[in-house]
Structures are given as C-alpha cells and as structure tokens.
Amino acid sequence: MPVRKKGKLPFRTISETYTLEYGEAEVELHSDAFKAGDRILIVDDLIATGGTMLAAAKLISRSGGQVVETATIVDLPDLGGSQRIREAGYGVFAVCSFTEDE
C-alpha cells in the first residue's frame, strides 16, 4: 500500500505529520490499508533523516499493522535516519550506504 504526501491519495486516509530539517511534512495512508495483525515491510528509496519512514511506521501501527522490517535502496547514515529507525525498534536493510567521505 502506498504512503504518499498529503493530498495525493484518493478515498479515506489517515495522516501523520513529521519534522524535517527545515519544517514539517505530512504523509497519508488509506484508512483501510491493513487488517489488525498484518505483518508489513516498509520500503523506501532513500533514508536520510528517517522522518518519512518513521511517520509511515506510525501510520501502519495506527492501522493495526505490525512493521517487521524496513528496507531502502540508499542509506545516508551520517544524517542519522537509520539510527533513529533502529532506536524506534525497527530493523533496517539497505542495499548500499554512502557517508559524507564517499
């Protein structure tokens, strides 16, 4: 199920606001996307500060789903997002990661 920026999804949605480096953003999920107990893998293209992934995890939990893992193509660990996600109790799988020196 897609998690998108506010206003992009049709039908009934629930939303979650999260903090960016420069302000706030809001993402939405269809309110009937999951049943209680559904096991969910969150996949995103990039982890920077982790705000989008953590907001998605909150939406999924509010919908009754259970986040079992997160995955990304690119992790930018120097920005702290993957650490924040781990501290929130979620595993992080990344295909590749790049530090400031790379």
N, C-alpha and C positions, 0 to 999 in steps of 0.2 A: 504494500500500500504506500502511496506517495505521501511524504511530508513536504509541504510547499510553503512558500511565503504567503502571508495573509492575502486573501482575495483571489487566489489562483485556482482553488478547488471548487467544484460545484457541490450543491446539496448541503446537508447539515454538517458542520465541522465543529471541532473544539480547537482552542488555540493556546499557545504558550509563548509568553514574552521572555526574552533573554537579553543579556547585556553584551554589547560589542565593545571593542576598544574605543569607539567614537560615539556610542549612543546605545539605542535599543533596537531590536528587531522582533518580529512575531512570526511564528510558523503555525500551520494548521494541519489537521489530520481529520479524515472523515470520522464522524462520531460513532459509526457502526463498523469500523475497520477490523476490529478484533473481538473475539469472544473471551470471556474470563478464562485465564489459564493458557491461552495461546502462547507458544514459545516463539520469540521474534529475534531475528538477526537484523541489526541496523547497518546499512551500507551507505557510505557517502564517498564522494570522490576525494575529499581533502579534509584533514584535521589540522586546523590552525590553533585557535584558542579553545576549541571544543564546545562552544556555546550552542551551535546548531545541533550537534549530536546529543548533548545533554538535554536540550529542550525536546527533541524527538523522543528520548527515553522517558521523560516525564509524561508526555502525551500518551505514549504507549502504555505506561503504567496506569494512568488515569482511565484508559480504555479497557483495562483488565488484562492486557498482555504482559508477558514476562520477558524482559530483554535478557537474552542468554549470552550475547556477544556483540561486539561492534567490529566493523571492518572498514578499511579505507584503501584507496589506491596509494595516496601520498600522505605521509605524516610529516609535519614540521615540528619536531619535538622541542626545539628551542622556544617556541611560542607557548608551550605549557599545556596545550589542549589534551594530548593523550594522557598526560599525568593527571589532569583534572578528571578525565573519564575513568581512569583506574581508581582514583581516590573515591569516586562515587560508587565503586563496586563493580564496574564492568570491565571485561577483558577487551583488549584492543589488538586486532590483527591488522598489520599494514604490509602492503606489497613492497613498498620502498619508503625510506625516510631520508630527509635531507636536513643537515644542520646549516647554520649560518656560514660555516667554513667551506661547505661543499658547493 
